[in-house]
Amino acid sequence: MNSRNFKCLLLTILLFGGLAAYAQELNCKVQINTDAISGTDKAVYESLKTTVQEYMNTTRFSNVQFSNTEKIDCSILFIFKTR
């Protein structure tokens, strides 16, 4: 993962984390598209997918208890074009 992609990921996480006082919990689906990359270990990208998805779905952004039906459905798509 190059530094630009890492910075974008970090910025996304910080933005969601910064909304803690006003946010609701998420039901997030993460997708990774690495079709444009050849010769790399795809396990690294699957690990990123799992880590981001677990963070988004398990982080409590407030002290309020939400049921699964109250969580906001969202989707994040990462498209990697270069290593």
C-alpha positions, 0 to 999 in steps of 0.5 A: 500500500503506498503512502497516498492510499494509506493517508486516504484510509487514515483520513477516512477513519479520522473523519468517522471517528471525529463525528463521535458526538453526533454519530450513530453506529454503522452496518458497514460492508467493505469491498476491495477491487485489485483487478488492476494490480498483478503480481501482489499478495492479495491476502494483504488487501483482504486483511485491510478489508477485514480490519476496516470492516471490523473497525467500522462495525464494532466501534461505538461512536456514542454511548447510546445503545442501538439495535441492529435495525437502527444501525446505518447501512453503508458501503466502502469501496477501495479501488487499488490501481498501483502498488 
